[in-house]
Amino acid sequence: RPTIDRELLESLPNLKVIANSGVGVDHLDLKMISSFGVKVTNTPQAVADSTADMGMALMLASARRLVEGCQIAISPDTEHFAVDWLGVEVTRATLGIIGMGSIGYKVAQRAKAFEMKILYHNRNRRKMEEEQAVGAHYCEKMDDLLQQSDFVLLVVSLSPETRKLIGKRELGLMKPTATLINISRGAVIDQDALVEALQKKIIRAAALDVTYPEPLPRDHPLLKLNNIIITPHIGTATVQAIRMMAEEAITNMLAVLNGQPIPSEVV
């Protein structure tokens, strides 16, 4: 990933557009880039399905302890399977989605098929017909969502407002049986607070596709816990999504160069 700094922009006087593959642009200084008259675009349509699938995969894997179970099943030391080795059910559980943009809404569509009670917190409330289509209930206060949810799924963009959005206080509001899932950006969670919450069983488990930094240092305490799943930021890592991101990025670039309306401009 090239670093888009002032030096690079000054060396490219004819640059018209920076097309980001993926939806997150927290690695770009938008104000500085704009001062050079350069447009920034992203690819929100291409990433929505694959990232929503990842959110559901992490929720199911954590609930049913799939990673732990796989290790037991293949371990050379396993002689029998314990009858009291239990997970929890996703079906009819309460899912709290923090960030109801295109990805969050796709998660809600999938969760509806699991008969989940869906709560969501967002800067802007969705239209009533959109809520009704997935059976989602709006929580104006994030605290209400945290207190009621069995699974809390983070799918917000990283900004000064969302950095460490989930800290010690927020984790303390969650049920001790709840699971925290993050498919947005690692810095949305205060990781020190999360380590403490998992160690002290303040929450049941966590499932993270993102951390801060990536990868975590090999001696990081999160890597030593058994009530966590961490995947290597693979929310959009599918053959189909990578192709769609390239196509969407090219469409955005051509629109800028041809003076046409830009499908996915970041402003």
Beta strands, then each sheet from edge to edge (+ up, - down):
strand 1: 17-19
strand 2: 39-41
strand 3: 94-98
strand 4: 117-121
strand 5: 136-138
strand 6: 151-154
strand 7: 179-182
strand 8: 205-208
strand 9: 228-230
sheet 1: 1+ 2+
sheet 2: 5+ 4+ 3+ 6+ 7+ 8+ 9+
end
